[in-house]
Amino acid sequence: ADELWQFLPGERNESVMLNTWYEGLTELPADFEMDRAYWERIMAVKTSVNKEMENLRAAKAIGGNLQAEVTLYAEDSLVADLSKLSNELRFVLITSTASVAPFVSAPADAVVTEVAGLKLKVVKSGHAKCARCWHHREDVGVNPEHPEICGRCVDNISGAGEVRHYA
């Protein structure tokens, strides 16, 4: 990026990395519940999910993360953390769906992870792939005006669009 940056016309900083792209970001309060420690826990879960995805890709069970539906079986404190992300957990994990369930309900074939109090199960989605976002969703083709895309994409194109808070 820096090499290209040198040849752009006009005034600019010495490096693209030193440029301010957006002013006005708000600082989070010190007691914000989704602090650095929170996101480190979430990223540890994501790492565990990605390890299982790699195993499934190597076994040719899935082609990519968006073909996957993930269920996370977690102890109560981790369930609380994961649930804060609500429907956006799938965007953090980069999967078509992501759900959270109690640790005690994990099936025998759930994968034990390096994260304490977390097991997971990944299955290949049986839903059609959206031509726009590539997520595998049950509502692909429901709208006759957009037969190849999902309801989320229809809303993003023709409606008010989705609102995201975290991912």
Stockholm file with secondary structure:
# STOCKHOLM 1.0

chainA/1-167         ADELWQFLPGERNESVMLNTWYEGLTELPADFEMDRAYWERIMAVKTSVNKEMENLRAAKAIGGNLQAEVTLYAEDSLVADLSKLSNELRFVLITSTASVAPFVSAPADAVVTEVAGLKLKVVKSGHAKCARCWHHREDVGVNPEHPEICGRCVDNISGAGEVRHYA
#=GR chainA/1-167 SS CHHHHHTSSSCCCSSGGGCCCCCCCCCCCTTCSSCHHHHHHHHHHHHHHHHHHHHHHHTTSCSSGGGEEEEEEECHHHHHHHHTTGGGHHHHHTSSEEEEEEGGGCCTTCEECSSTTEEEEEEECCSEECTTTCCEETTTTCSTTSTTSCHHHHHHHHSSCCCCSCC
#=GC SS_cons         CHHHHHTSSSCCCSSGGGCCCCCCCCCCCTTCSSCHHHHHHHHHHHHHHHHHHHHHHHTTSCSSGGGEEEEEEECHHHHHHHHTTGGGHHHHHTSSEEEEEEGGGCCTTCEECSSTTEEEEEEECCSEECTTTCCEETTTTCSTTSTTSCHHHHHHHHSSCCCCSCC
//
